[in-house]
């Protein structure tokens, strides 16, 4: 994986130096995302291919690296052949902004901050539960679910010989008014943080967790209460549907 950036329009890539991700940082990126054999790892700006190759060789995953520099794509394919994972590690010479991100269950990035922000709307539109891992750079006001600092004595840029590995889990869109059998739930949401019926909640993939053991899960177009405690116990096992109309109302439900 290499540090990459963009300038001008989203499809124009800037000339930047090839900067490799240290091996221990590569490993931490895959570990923090809990990559496994069922995953497809998509690496944007894949450099010499190391992160996709390690994902395949050590974690049993499949994956694809996208890189704009032809020589690096050629080198990545050769590296995959030498590692014995060419059947599970594909590399394409391709503009990362034209890549279908929906292929990924895990998306890895070592891109400059402005590129992360350009990609953010597409990332938030991915399947809930998709894991996003970025080396060093964040996503603006979408704060990570988890960040770990990793010693990186071999890091080739910057004075600080450490890296930060950030993890996000794409949250389901659950904001709105939800209705079920005379019950009404109003949910406001900003990224993975929400308020459900006035209570703080966390959205991780399709699951919504409130304090004191109340939990909901988005199942297709419905929101099911999987556990309810305290003054919300009356909601146990109810299934809600999103209210239609402006303003949204449960009057007819």
Order of alpha helices (4+ residues) and beta strands (2+ residues): alpha-beta-alpha-beta-alpha-beta-beta-alpha-beta-beta-beta-beta-beta-beta-beta-beta-beta-beta-beta
